């Protein structure tokens, strides 16, 4: 059916009129053309988890490729003074736009394209040669949240299949760091290459987060890197393999080995409504200090954020993004003056944001001193604001 005819017959206004009349509403093309082809009946956005193995629509895959290019440049600048063997990245897929997040990770590691079906899904990946990418394949460790694990198990399987496809590619290891690191880990841990290429990790079934946020809220002593490392690794070191779909096996040693080679940690910011200091799951899944303690040279990895809330994705350092958040919200007079007018609830919102800012100091050391100094002057030293005047 031509696309124009498809839109005409399944126009949203026609469905709205039928709903007001109490009539049946036939399925439409996903309520938004960006989710797929107009000729396919796709579920609405809230039903995305039930769609088996979807691949991202072309606009989102283009944005994900742009984001991966920016991440590659950040990784390259970070490792310019080190040996090439160190080019590895740890990323955390988020709930919003899961297929685009999967595409981003796959674009970095194996540079694959999806084998699209008629309904715009994906049955697998077709890997391109490394020389056609214009860069080496980057080794990517995917740290998935518990909610992502529950809702998007198909996307996790696609990630694992893409990474293993890259690890098994017959290419020079200088152009394929996925294969290089997998071979090293296979020898180190005495396992097969395919097992060593496991890069998709999450919590155990029924478990969520690394509980760093809870420790901060309870005022626990989490300043010690060893304590933070142990808590993160024991809760997040469960591997998913596409060879055994749906099963999560405890693989702490493999997780440690993969993280010890990481040079850059990376997350996506894909909502203009929720930023780094609005919720705890961003810093709870951040392994920056953990990686620093696992690396043989003890060097802290670079930490970057891809802001994909606009058409052109921007890659910033984590500290720059935290500064931006602090200046626009926590230290912004328009924000805290309006919040304080809300009484107890406004104070609770400011306290929560301050706690989440401290979370970034705990997991990544990404908060500048001026944020705490200005916060002290604004909320404690100022008698009018603190209510002590």
Secondary structure, DSSP 8 states (H G I E B T S, - for coil): --HHHHHHHT-HHHHHHHHHTT------BTTSGGGS-TTS-B--GGGGGGSTTB---HHHHHHHHHHHHHHHHHHHHHTTTS-GGG-EEEEE--STTHHHHHHHHHHHHT--EEEE-TTSBEEEEE---HHHHTS-B-EEEEE--HHHHHH-HHHHHHHHHHHHHHHTS---GGGBHHHHHHHHHHHHHT--HHHHT--EEE--TT--S-SHHHHHHTT-----HHHHHHHHHHHH-EEE-GGGTT-EEE-HHHHHHHHTT--EEEEEE--SSS-TTT-SHHHHT--HHHHHHHSTT----EEEEEE-SSSS-EEEEHHHHHHHHIIIIIT-HHHHHHHHTTTHHHHHHHHHHHHHHHHHHHHT----HHHHHHHHIIIII-HHHHT--
